[in-house]
Amino acid sequence: ELQYRWSFSGTTLPNLLQSIHRLQSNGCSLREESEQVSHDLHTAKQNLTEFAAHNRRLQNSVRKLYDQNTKLKEKLKRKQLERKSLIKNVGDYVATVQKRTAERVQQREEDQGHEISRQLRVHERLLRMQKYKTMDDSSPCL
C-alpha cells in the first residue's frame, strides 16, 4: 500500500533496494502470469474452435441420422401395411379357393349322384326289357 507522504530522505538505501527488487520481482511474476494466462486463453480459444467444429459435425450427423430414422420408420409403416394387405389378400384368396374347391367337390358328388341315378334307371329298364323278352320267349306262339 502506498503512502501519500513519503520522504526519500527517511528511507535507507538497503530498504530502497529491497523495495525495488520486490517491485521488479512482482513485475516479473505478473508478466509470467500474464503470459501464462495469455497462452491458456489462446489454447482455450483453439479448443473452443475445434469443439465448435466438432459439435457442428456431430449435429449434422445427428440430423442426418434423424432424417434416415424418420424415413425408415415411414418405410416400415408402409411395409407393415403392405404385409397386412398381403396377408388379407392371401387369406381371401385361400378362402375363395377353398370355397371353389368345395363347390367343385359338391358339384362332382352331385354329378356322380345323377350319373349313378341315370345308370340305375338304365339298368332297371334293361332288367324290365329282359323280363319282358323272357316272358315273350316263354309264351307259346300260335
KAGI-V119186 format. One record per pair of residues at least 24 apart in sequence whose C-alpha atoms are under 8 Angstrom apart, sorted by sequence separation. I is the first residue (numbers start at 0). GAP is how many residues later the second one is. If there is no record, write none. Layout:
BEGIN
I:GAP, I:GAP
END
This chain:
BEGIN
none
END
